[in-house]
Amino acid sequence: VRLSEGNVRGIYQTSNGLVFTEGLDHMMYSPGHVFQLIHKKPDGWQTRELATLQAMPRKTAISVDCTLIIQTQGSVVAVTEGGKLEAVDCLDGKQ
């Protein structure tokens, strides 16, 4: 199954269901996205763009409530219900 035109960085089970991150870091061009994977019976899959990131995902984590946390080159964000992006405060108080 072809998921995306971009480079898939990871597939995760989250509060938004099954999602994958993709992105490309090439010279000054570094787009990133989060897509939702939707299983269509009997054997098909669809993708839906859930969020657009300011840069390619570099690191990801899943919080205890299954929220996807993504670090990009310039930020750390949580992908909340419905794909809304919220800034995450780090332990040192920086975003």
MARNU-845786 format. One line per 4 residues: number of its first residue (from 1); their letters; for each residue x, y, z of C-alpha. Coordinates in steps of 0.5 Angstrom, whole numbers, padded with zeros to 4 digits. Layout:
<pts>
NUM> A> X,Y,Z | ...
</pts>
This chain:
<pts>
1> VRLS> 0000,0000,0000 | 0003,0007,-0002 | 0002,0012,0004 | 0004,0018,0001
5> EGNV> 0008,0022,-0004 | 0013,0024,0002 | 0018,0020,0006 | 0014,0017,0012
9> RGIY> 0017,0018,0018 | 0013,0013,0023 | 0006,0010,0024 | 0003,0011,0031
13> QTSN> -0004,0009,0034 | -0006,0015,0037 | -0012,0019,0040 | -0014,0021,0033
17> GLVF> -0013,0013,0031 | -0008,0010,0026 | -0004,0016,0024 | 0003,0017,0020
21> TEGL> 0008,0023,0020 | 0012,0024,0013 | 0017,0030,0012 | 0023,0032,0008
25> DHMM> 0029,0036,0010 | 0032,0038,0003 | 0036,0044,0003 | 0032,0050,0005
29> YSPG> 0025,0046,0004 | 0023,0042,0010 | 0015,0041,0010 | 0012,0036,0015
33> HVFQ> 0005,0033,0015 | 0001,0028,0020 | -0004,0024,0016 | -0010,0019,0019
37> LIHK> -0010,0012,0016 | -0017,0010,0015 | -0019,0003,0014 | -0024,0002,0009
41> KPDG> -0027,-0005,0008 | -0026,-0010,0006 | -0019,-0009,0004 | -0018,-0002,0003
45> WQTR> -0014,0004,0006 | -0015,0012,0005 | -0011,0017,0008 | -0013,0024,0010
49> ELAT> -0009,0030,0012 | -0009,0031,0019 | -0004,0037,0021 | 0001,0041,0017
53> LQAM> 0008,0042,0021 | 0012,0048,0020 | 0018,0043,0019 | 0019,0035,0018
57> PRKT> 0018,0031,0024 | 0025,0030,0028 | 0023,0026,0034 | 0016,0023,0036
61> AISV> 0013,0020,0042 | 0006,0018,0045 | 0004,0021,0051 | 0000,0017,0057
65> DCTL> -0007,0019,0054 | -0005,0017,0047 | -0003,0024,0044 | 0002,0025,0039
69> IIQT> 0008,0029,0041 | 0013,0032,0035 | 0019,0035,0035 | 0021,0039,0029
73> QGSV> 0027,0043,0027 | 0024,0049,0031 | 0018,0047,0036 | 0015,0041,0040
77> VAVT> 0008,0040,0039 | 0002,0036,0041 | -0003,0033,0035 | -0009,0034,0039
81> EGGK> -0016,0031,0037 | -0018,0033,0030 | -0011,0035,0028 | -0010,0041,0032
85> LEAV> -0003,0043,0034 | -0001,0046,0041 | 0005,0048,0043 | 0009,0044,0048
89> DCLD> 0013,0047,0054 | 0019,0043,0055 | 0022,0041,0062 | 0026,0047,0062
93> GKQ> 0020,0052,0061 | 0022,0053,0053 | 0017,0051,0048
</pts>
